[in-house]
């Protein structure tokens, strides 16, 4: 498995590809198929003051947790919204509220109440935020727990996040009846356009207590620390899912352009899985753009240009019929070569 952490920056003017399925909680009611649950309320029905509440407002699902009790998956189930699992593909949420300490949220894939994989962000005091995965499996009344990465006792787990929110989280799963053949990719984004992989690879084995079995439900949750019961109003803007054929492609990043005589040289970071890239040009900032090249490598030399003219470029990545949003725009000016004095 691979662990990576980095900062995804906004892409001005880029448009996100429309997903195949979106349930963004329109109006003031939750869409069909959702199940809302509060583990603390189920185990403490009389302590109404500390029960979580759920409300759809302005196309956001608000999960409100009081500051008087634990809402934590390890001992009690989070306050969460789940629906039937749709199989292999990508599952994405956006949290609009920030994290100000002792709070957590994320995506959950579960086969039962005590057997699941959580892909989560966890805030500590001082707004220090980490991302990690936890796997829980109950076998013969015993619950097994694994934290990835850095799951050693006494070591703070996870990958430090360089951004205060809002947060987009996406988990892509290639499912298989054999858990050790199932692969996962946990990503985050600041804007829903450019994504950074956090945890990737096989996260289960076929040993008892080391896998979550056949996944039945998928959803998202909000919670707090088991020792510091912080209040949390988690504003989830949407949940959306993509089958493998429609998972969005990341826009190229770190695009650069440099001018030379009647030409501009462009290059960018390769996009995982990209089969080709398309280069677009305009003489005006923000376009409209005209396609000028298709390449299978992350670079292009755009020739036949007019020296002294500003040229603006964006690049897209393509996997099969899927295309990414535009990259961030770059600009360069071709220049005549310097002629040394005689």
Secondary structure, 3 states (H helix, E strand, C coil): CEECCCCCCCCCCCCCCCCCEEECCCCCCCCCCCEEEEHHHHHCCCCHHHCCEEEEECCEEEEEECCCCCCCCCCCCCEEEEEECCCCEEEEEEECCCCCCCEEEEEEEEEECCEEEEEEEEEECCCEEEEEEEEEEEECCEEEEEEECCCCCCCCCCEECCCCCCEEEEEEEECCCCHHHCEEEEEEECCCCCCEEEEEEECCCCCCCCCCCCCCEEEEEEEECCCCCCCEEEEEEEEEEECHHHCCCCCCCCCEEEEECCEEEEECCCCCCCCEEEEEEECCCCCCCEEEEEECCCEEEEECCCCCCEEEEEEEEEECCEECCCCCCEEEECCCCCCCCC
